[in-house]
Structures are given as C-alpha cells and as structure tokens.
Amino acid sequence: MKILVINSGSSSIKLQLLEMKGETALASCLVERIGEEIGLCRCVFRKGSAAEQAIERRQAIANHREGMRLALSILTDAQQAVLVNHDELVAVGHRVVHGGEDFHQPCLIDDAVIQAIEAVAPLAPLHNPANLDGIRVAMELLPGLPQVAVFDTAFHQTMPPHAYHYALPRRLYLENRVRRYGFHGTSHQYVAGECARLMAKPLDETNLITAHLGNGSSMTAIEKGKSIDTTLGLTPLEGLIMGTRCGDIDPSIHAFLARVRGMDIAEIDAMLNKESGLKGICGLNDMRDIHAAVEQGDADAALALDMLTYRNRRYIGAYMAVLGRVDAIVFTAGIGENDAVVREKSLAGLENFGIVLDPEKNRGRQSGAREIGAAASKTRLWVIPTNEELAIARQTLALTGDGEKGGGGKSVD
Ligand code: AMP
C-alpha cells in the first residue's frame, strides 16, 4: 500500500514515497533549482537504515513537469526496488498551503477542487500556484490515481469568529475574505494526536499548546483536540518571530515607512517576509549560526535570541489564558525539536503557572518523542518530532478508502 506525497514549491519539489503497512518512508526526493541552468534531483532510499542509498542527478530541469518526471524515474530505479512501477501506488497526497474557507479537511481532487484552490490563490500567491503546478503534473504523469489535497489551513478552520476576525471594516471580510486562517495545520494536528496518544488521553478531552518552531513558526491553542487560535493570520507573517519574517508588528509601520523612507507596498512586503525576523535583527536566520554568534559575543545575535524567546513566552501566556487548562505544551520542527536553549528561554519564569522544565531532560539529545517537564510540572512538556509527510499520507489513505484505487473519495467540505 504505497502512497506518494508531493510538496510542490515555486522552484523546488519534495516527494516522499511511503509504505503504509508499517508506515515507513521508502524514499525521499528533493528536486531543486527548477528553471535554473543546472538543477538538482537527489533521492535518498531507506533513510536511516543500514541499506540507505542516494541517487543524485545534476542537469537542467526546465519546469515542474521535467522535475517530477525525473524524480519518478529515479523512484522506480530497478536496483533500489522500492517501487517497481507506478501501478503500485494507491494514491498521491499533495500539500496545499491555502484552502481559504472552503476546505475544512482533505479532499479528493477534481476540476471543482482545482478551481477552488485557484480561487484562493490571491491569499497565497507564492504557494498555491506552485502547489497547483505539482497537482497538474502529477495528474498528467500518474493518470487514473486518486489525488488528494491536504491543506495547511484546514485544521484551523475550527477557530471561533472572535479569534479569526480582524478588527477591520466588516466589508473586507465579506468582500475579500480578509480574516485569520493560520498555517502549519498538518503539523499542529499531527503532534497533537501524537501527544494525546503518548499521554494515553483521548484527543477530544485534551487541551494543548503546540509550538511549531522552524524557519517558519507558529503556535496553536488546541481545546479538546481542535484548533481554537493560532499565531499565523491571513498570510504566514503574523505572530512569532521567524527566520526572515517579522511576526507581529504595529500595522502602521507600513504607512510610516512609505512616508519617511518612500518605500512602496511591494518593497515593504518583501522586507517584512524576507529581510526581517532573526535575519533582520542580527543578519543570521539559522538558529545554529545565531548560537555560534552569541558564543562569540555578538550582541545583535543575543538580542535576536532574547526577542524570539520572549515572543514565544508571551504567546504561551496568552494561550494559557485562552485555554484555562493546558494538559501539555509540545515543541516541534527544526528549532522546537533541536534547540534546548530556545525551549528553556521560552518557558523561563512560568513556574507559578505550573510549568516546570527538567533542565537535564531538556538538554538530552535522544531522537524521537520525549518528555522534558519536571515531575512537579502541572502542564506536561514534550518534544515531539513532526512528520507532515506521514500525516498527509495517512489522510490520503483515509480518503481513498483502505487504499482501493478511486474508492471512497469525498468532495470539498
Ligand atoms: P524547519 O523549517 O522545521 O526545517 O526548521 C529549520 C530551522 O531549524 C533551521 O533554519 C534552524 O534555524 C533550525 N535548526 C535545525 N537544526 C537545529 C539544531 N540542531 N539546533 C538549533 N536549531 C536548529
């Protein structure tokens, strides 16, 4: 029962082939630099096992179609024997960044779904068109296979109106659907499910704060298993401080910069998305480089670390107030899973709220899910690796009916 998961970006495509009996990743491919002079396709087979092998091709990759064709040909490499031919696939799952208000859950892709994804593209102009490229190419190269769209925004569609509306003129919502949507939903939903399972608690009785801290970051308040608030908004810019994105700022900064520096809207938007966050504060956007710079006495890097962890703490406090009772806080993604200093500083001083870290468990380096709270902590504290590909594959399988080709699909919800 093999499922292919596709995450198609503007100049890269990530693919993962999973065997759903046992839920193992058989191979992962990254196609990069599409449209550049020399592109790269690298596939890793049986990652982490003694039989791990990689195949790499460097060649011009004109477009998504060529990139996908190249990756699919490598995945069916006879020597690797993970996929003899495409008929072995039961379905394809696609990550789609923005589902607007139309998509509350994954759905089987047909023409109406493609149109609906196109219709919300203005809300994610960098992401949705690239996701659609991947969908169209996969439908062409893998005809007859059920294709499922899994939306980053879907998990947050349970937010109540008082959490998802902006205090703006009502017509902006009614005419342009300006509201908060939230992102990273697949990741928040996956780690929430894992956390409830690890605590042996029914998910629909579990309240959590999940912190997805990576290059892009967001925090979600989860009540009885459902998202009731999250830090990202209309676009993936609001909330926490990220690698190159500013997170919350005074919205008047736009007007101020236009007036005082003569910047136009496109320049300001690019600056807030690509030149701000950690990079804006200290010139570095990778947390590992920032720690190295702090060690060297770099004051800007120290400020960046203080600002990021202070913002995290502020939102943890806010979401504790929103939820009232918090069973656990979960850290995930690149920084959340690996950075003990960020976790420690983000939770510092919260003992009076029943949050007590165990510094040794926090600094432990073992992989996999682990608990990092002290015995005295009323709210349990966890590090849980995210696995968005597995989450997409599970949802794809669930929709395509026990892996039967074409069966059991649902339409847009
Ligand atoms: P992601 O977007 O989840 O892939 O996370 C990527 C980010 O995680 C990188 O830009 C780093 O800032 C951070 N990261 C990855 N590994 C580590 C590590 N060992 N220690 C601290 N930060 C890390």
Residues whose N, C-alpha, C, O or C-beta is under 5 A from the ligand:
A	BS01	AMP	L213 G214 N215 G216 N285 D286 M287 R288 A333 G334 I335 N338 D339
